Amino acid sequence: MSSALRRINEPVPARVWLDAHDRPTRVEWRGREEQVECVLDTWCVDDAWWSDHPVRRLYHEVQLATGVRLVLSWDMVAKRWLAQR
């Protein structure tokens, strides 16, 4: 029996288009591009700023036109978007 743990639902790289108010309007993730129907929630995490590995992320929970809900996160340290279902 293997004792290795496997992560599930890990965030994946994404490309995100924003409107004039910096809200997501489209997202490309896992090889498909989809329209954002609405932004359900937005929040920011700014933690461990005192350490060598600070966490600074802006999150948007969105619902796509297909009905799928995603959490999009802009990593302000690494300067990249991630998507997580």
C-alpha positions in Angstrom: 0.0 0.0 0.0 1.3 3.4 -1.0 1.6 6.1 1.7 1.9 8.9 -0.9 -0.7 11.7 -0.6 -2.2 13.1 -3.7 -3.6 16.7 -3.8 -7.0 17.0 -5.3 -8.6 20.1 -6.8 -5.3 21.9 -7.1 -5.3 25.3 -8.7 -4.2 25.4 -12.4 -2.7 28.3 -14.4 -5.3 30.5 -16.1 -5.6 33.5 -18.4 -8.1 36.1 -17.2 -9.6 39.1 -19.0 -10.8 42.0 -16.9 -13.3 44.8 -17.4 -12.7 48.5 -16.7 -13.4 47.9 -13.0 -10.9 45.0 -12.8 -13.6 42.3 -12.6 -13.1 39.1 -14.5 -15.1 38.8 -17.8 -13.5 35.7 -19.4 -11.2 33.0 -18.3 -9.1 30.4 -20.2 -8.3 27.4 -18.0 -7.6 23.7 -18.8 -7.5 24.4 -22.5 -10.9 26.1 -22.8 -12.1 29.7 -22.8 -15.3 30.6 -21.1 -17.4 33.7 -20.4 -17.9 34.8 -16.8 -21.6 35.3 -16.1 -21.2 37.0 -12.7 -18.8 37.7 -9.9 -20.2 36.1 -6.7 -17.6 37.3 -4.2 -14.2 39.1 -4.0 -11.7 39.0 -1.2 -8.0 39.6 -0.6 -5.5 37.6 1.5 -2.3 39.4 2.7 -0.4 37.1 5.1 3.1 36.2 6.1 4.3 39.6 4.9 7.1 39.4 7.4 8.6 36.2 6.0 10.6 35.2 2.9 7.4 33.7 1.4 4.6 36.3 1.7 1.1 35.5 0.5 -0.7 38.3 -1.4 -3.7 37.2 -3.4 -6.9 38.7 -4.8 -9.7 36.2 -5.1 -12.8 36.3 -7.3 -15.5 33.6 -7.0 -17.2 33.5 -10.3 -20.0 31.7 -12.1 -19.3 30.9 -15.7 -22.0 31.0 -18.5 -22.0 27.2 -18.4 -23.0 27.3 -14.7 -19.6 26.2 -13.4 -18.3 28.0 -10.4 -14.6 28.8 -10.2 -12.3 30.7 -7.8 -9.9 32.8 -9.7 -6.9 34.1 -7.8 -4.4 36.7 -8.8 -1.1 36.0 -7.1 0.4 39.5 -6.5 3.8 38.1 -5.6 4.2 35.7 -8.6 2.1 37.9 -11.0 0.0 35.1 -12.3 -3.6 33.9 -12.4 -4.8 30.5 -11.0 -8.2 28.9 -11.3 -9.7 26.3 -8.9 -13.0 24.5 -9.1 
